[in-house]
Amino acid sequence: MSGNFLSEILAQKREEVAQIQSDSSTSDLREHALEIRRTAVPHRLLEALKSESPRLKIIAELKRRSPSTGIIRHDLSADEIARCYERGGACAISVVTDEAHFGGSIDDLRAVRSNTNLPILRKDFIIDPVQVYGAAIAGADAVLLIVAAVDDHLLRELREIAEDQLGLDALVEAHTSVELRRALNAGANIIGVNNRDLQTFQVSLETSERLIAEAPREKIMISESGLKSAESLHRLNALGFQGFLIGETLMRARNPEKAVRDFITEFEPGEVKSAAAHPS
């Protein structure tokens, strides 16, 4: 894959969504999702992130490969990774379910759901309500909504379906000041700042440092991508980030459970420690 990563991924995603819609009734999916969520505890990710605990809040991610770096890890199953992340102290687990470009699947999410009680985020390129319904049916507690992937009307619609109809949470992801304003206009409660440019896949933590200054203090802010050291988490937390979504650093670690635990134990509020990057 070359050129504009996001455009190529979204073209593939539109084909996937068309296939889902041709195979089953959207109204059936919606009713099934509503039935499942009727007895589910709502807004579990939001509650985990708002917890008064001083413990570092890590959303640990299952990501098998990436369009920019290729295979990340293939020797651990989804259920093994889920148990590692929970034992390590993660506050939630993100599961990348895109198959064509990231090697994930909705089956990975189901496997994680059956092996942990932590809140689960479905991370995908969501462009249609059927994907939100599918997330709920598979056992997700939250969905990722990428501002750059949809227009303003659809962004608000997807957030309202997730949060207001289904009691899921929406992690609304922005990379620029314009996208941050669009996320706020859509009513986002949890905002993720992606340090990775989805056009080029280049990563810079300066993105988080810049956008946190523009975010309302009452919003739950999550920094995503390129997080490799406890020192960087200290800095970003001091600026106002309440949580951190970490994928490749944990997936590449020799022992993912220990990697999560090390991030947490090295993070001591009020004291910036000298922290080397975690093994990769």
N, C-alpha and C positions, 0 to 999 in steps of 0.2 A: 504494500500500500504506500502511495506517495501523494504529495500535494496536500490538499485540504482533507485531513483525517475525518473531521466531523461530517462534512458533506457526504463522503463515501459511506461512512457508518450509517447515517440517516437514510440514505438511499436504500441500503440493505434492510434497515429496520422497517421502512414502509412496505417492503415486500413481505416481511414476516407478519406484520399486522394484517395485511390483506389476506394472507393465508389463514390466520386465526379467524378472521371474520367470515371467510368462506367455509370454514370447517364447522363452526358452531354459532348459535344464536347469541348475539351480544346481550339481549335481555336475559337469557338463561344464565350467562356468566354473572351479570349484575345481581340477579336474584340469589344465586349461589353465594356470591361474595357477601351480600347483605345478611344472609342466613348465618354464615359462619361468624361474621363480626357481631351479630346480635348478642352473643354470649361471651365475646372476647373482652379482655380488659383494654380500654381505649388509651391511646396516647402514651404508650409505654416508653418509647424512645425519649419523648419530651420529659417525662418524669425522671428517667434515668439521668438525663443531662442537667436537670434542675436540682438534682439531689444536693443537699447541704454538705455532703461528705467532702472533705478536703482532698480526697484521693483523685489522682489524675484520671480524667474521663477519656478513655480510648475506645473508639469504634474500630475494632480490628477487622481487617478485610480479607476475605477469601478471593484471590484473583490469580488465576492459573497462568495467564499470559497477557501480553500487551502488544498492540500493533507496532509500537516503537521499539520494544526490547525483545520481543519473541517470548519463548517459554520461560516462565518464572519458576514454576515448580510443578512436578507431576508425580512425586513419590508419596504424597499424603492424600488420603480421601477426605471428602468434605466433612464426614462425621469426626474423623481424627482431628482435623483442624479446629472444628467447633469446640471439641473438648479441650484442646490446648489453649484456645483463646479464653474460654471460661475459667479454666484453672489458673491462667496467668493473671486474671483480674480485669479483663476487658468489661466495659459497661454495656457494650452492644456488639453485634457482629454484622458487618456488611458483606453481602454476597453478590458478586458480579455475575449476572445471569445471561449476559450477551454471549452467544455461542460463536458467531461467525468471526469476530475479531478478538475476543478475550477468552475463548475456550470454556466459558461457563454454561450454566443451564438452570432452568427452573427446578430441575431435579436436585441440583446442589442445594438450593434453598430448602427444599423439602427435607433433605438429609440433615442439614444444619438444624432445622426446626425440631426434628425428632431426637436431637442429641443435646439440646440446650434449652434453658428457659430464658436466656437473655433476649432482649429485644433484637429483632432482625430487620435490617434495611435491605430492600431489594434495590440493587444498583444496576441500572440499565439505562438505555436511551428511550425514555418513555414519551411517546408521541400520541397516544390514544388511550381512552378510558379502559379498553379491554385489557391493557397491560396492568393497570391499577387493580382491576378486578382479579386478574390472574395472580397478582402478588398476594392479595388477601386470601384467595383460595389456597395458595401454597403455604400460607402460614406467616407471611411477613407482617411486621408491625409498622413498617414505614416504607416509603418509596423515595427514590431520588428523582427530582425534577430539575432538568438542566435548562436554565433560562435560554441559552443560545440555541436550543433544539426546537423551540416552539414560539408561536407568536403570543402576544399579551393575553388575548381572549382565551386561548387554549391553556395557557399557563394557569390562569385563575380557575378555569373549569376543572383542570386536573387536581389542583390543590383543594378545591372545594369538595370534589368527589372523595378524595383521600381522607381529608380531615373531618369534613362536616357530615358526609354520608356514611363513611365506613369507620370513623374513629381511628384511622391510621394517622401517622405523622408524615409530613412532607419535608424532606431536606431539600431546600430550594437552592440550587448551585449557581453562583455567579463568578465571573472572572474579571469583569471590568466595572468601572463606576456606573456606566449606563445599565449594565445587567443587574447591579445591586439595586438601583432605583426601580427597575422593572420587577425584581423580586419583592421589594417592599410594596409596590403598587398592587401586586397580586395578593397581598395579605400574608406573606410568608412569616411564619413564627420561628422556624429554625432555618438559618441561612448558612450554607457552606461556601467558603471561599476556596475555589480550586486554584492552587498554585500552578497547575498545568494548563497551558494554552491548548485548547482542544483543536485549534486549527493546525498547530505545528508540533504539539506534544512537548514543547520546551517547558522547563520548570523553573520557577523563581519564587522564593519565599517573600520577596519584596511585594508580591501581589497581596498577600495577607496583611503585611505591615501597612500597606497603603489603604486597603479597603476597610480595615477595622476602624480607621479614623473617621470614616464616612457613615458608619453604621449606628443606628439608634442604640442606646445602651440597654434598652429593655429586650432586645432581640437576643436569642441564643445563637452564638456565632461559633462555627466549626471551621477549623483550618484543615484542608485536604491536600494530599500529594506532596512528595518531596521531603517528608519529615523523617529525619534520620538520627537525630540526637536529642537527648534530654535537654541540652542547653537551648536548642531552638524552641522546644516546647515551653521552657521557662520564659523565654523572651516573648513568645506569642501570647502566653497566658497573662503575662503582666500587661500586655496591650489590650486584653479584654476577651480573648478566645476562651470559651468554656469547655471545648472538647476538640479532639483531634482524630481524624480518620486516617489510619495508617495501613497501607497494603503491602507494597513491595518490600519494604524494610523488614516486615514481619515474615512474609512468605519466603524471603531469601535467607532468613536466619537459620542457622543449624538447628536451633531449638526454639520454635515459635512461642511456646509457653514461657520459656525463660526470657525471651526478648520482650514480651508484653510486661512481664513482672519487673524486668530491669528498668524499663521506661518509668514504671510507676514508683519503684523504690528510689530511683535516682531523682525523682521529682519531689522536692521538699519545699513547699511554699515559703517564701521569705528568704530562701538561701539558694543562690545560684551556684551550683556546683560545676566544677570543670568536668565536662562529660564528652568522651570521645564518641564518634559515630558508632552505632551498633554494627556488629559483624554482618557482612552481606556476602 
